[in-house]
Amino acid sequence: MKAATSFGGGGKDDSSASVSTKNNKPKYSRFTQQELSACKPILTPGWVISSFIVIGVVFIPIGLASLFASEHLVEIVERYDTDCIPPAYRNNSLHYIRASETNKTCTRTFNVPKHMKSPVFIYYELDNYYQNHRRYVKSRSNTQLRGKASESATDTCKPEAVTSNGQPVVPCGLVAWSLFNDTYRFSVKNEVLDVSKKNIAWKSDQENKFGSDVYPKNFQSGSLIGGGKLNSSIPLSEQVDLIVWMRTAALPTFRKLYGKIERDLPANTTITVIIQNNYNTYSFGGKKKLVLSTTSCLGGKDNFLGSAYLFVGGLCLFLAVCFILVYVLRPRPIGDPSYLSWNRNPGG
């Protein structure tokens, strides 16, 4: 009798569990039951060949247009880090760049090969410079850059976080500390060319990442000077050279915008550049180049995009021709089960 009672109780529990399970079932829908209509295209030879032909016909003209636009741009690249070292210091470039008494002024001249339409963009290019290094990238404080109330937020800026007296460095971190500080002065026939700094930094960076109430403080005041200095009376949101520099590059060879020459430069014009060769790339075997370039609707001079389009388009046309030959020379019906491996070798 006791066992029967126990059995009955168990039956009651099972009934409750089944009701609970029933109530927890998801609401019926065609989506949960996978009853929605599905598109299952059959890749017939005609569809495959047509797709490759369309891709090739579309990509090849785009590639040709990209290469055409790139080839009509004018770009002047001048490496100056080695030639700007005086002959007496050729074997001791580190002493030359670190010593305060050495003359860092260097004069270079070059000719404009083709007519350069305004604006002419000025870049400095650095090679073998790893701005993407983990410790380097992390050594900055975005919180400090945005607002004056966060000047003491320097925990992520080591080793350039505070001065020897414990005062916060603004802007702190290795990225700001290593600011590029070579300068260029351009002239044509003794006429100085104005270099505009307007709109060389991203507008979003100036408005959102660098505060208008944050001013440089204790910057480059230690015993070891890293790079350029900043005007303490100008807020960070207007320090465009700093803003450009602090958008770190992903590759060891990169260019950053220095300024713009807002006038045309006719062909065969001789440009004289007075360079202040201050930035130390000699300690790690880096290279420094000055670049003058025009732009198009696709950006600066770059043949990679056009070459990539031509390669993909040409490859698709080549595959289309191969598939056409195979389809014509060795056709077979679609869905023929005799081509299955177990039907071709029934004895195996």
C-alpha positions, 0 to 999 in steps of 0.5 A: 500500500505504501509502495502504491502511494509512492507510485501514485505520487510519482505519477503526479510529479511526472504530470506536472513536469510534462505540463511545465515542459509543454508550457516552455515550448517555443511558440510555433512559427515557420522560422523556428520550424525551418519551414520558410521558403529557401532559395537554392540556386543551381550553379549551372555552367551557364550561370558560372561562366556568365558570372565570371564574364560579368566580373571580368567586364566590370573589373577591368575597366575600373582597374584601367581607370584607376591606373590612368588616374594614378599615372596622371598624378605627379609625385616627387619623393626626396630622401634627405636623411643621409645627404643632410649629414655634414661630411665630418659626421658621416661616420658618426650620425648619432653624435651629429643628431644628438649634439646641440651645437651641430648645424641641422640646416640642410638645403635641397633643390629639385625640379617639378617634372610635370605641372602640379595643380593646386593643392600640392600636398606635403608629406614626410615619410618615415621608414623602419618606424614601428608606430604599431608597437604594443608598448608605444601605442598604449603609452598615451591617455585619451582621457587626458587629451579630451578634457582639462579635468583629466590632466592627472590621468597619466596611469597609461602614459609610462614612462613619459607620465609625470615630471621628476617633481610628480607633475603630470605631463600634458600630453603624456605618453611616448606617442606625443613625446616622439612628435616629429620635429623636422621642418621644411621651408619652400621657395621658388626663385627666392619667393617663399611658398606659404605652407598651409596647415588648414584641414590637415587633421581629421575634423573628428579628431579635433572636435572629439579627441582633443580638448579645446581647454587642454593646453600643453604642460610640462611637455618635453621638459625632462632631461631626454627630449624625444621630438618636437615641442608644443606652444603652451598657449595653443590648445591641443585641439589646434595643435594639428601637427600633434593630432596628425602624428598621434593617429598612429600608423599600422605599417613600419613605412608610412606618410603623414601630412605636413601641409599644403601648397595652395598654388600651382607649380608649373613644369620644370620649376626649381624648388629650394627646400630648407630643411631643419634635420632635427628628428633622430631616425639614425639610432634605429636605421630609419629613413626620412623622405620628403614627398610632394604629391597631387591627388585625384578623386581616388586619393594619392598616387597608388597603382595597387588598387588598379592592378588588383582590379585588373588581376581579378578581372583578368583571372575571371575572364581566363577562368570563363574561357577555360570553363567554356572550353571544358563545357564545349569539348567535354560536355555532360548532362547536369544531374546524371547519376552515372558520374557518381563515384559509386556508379562509375565503379560498381565493382569497387 
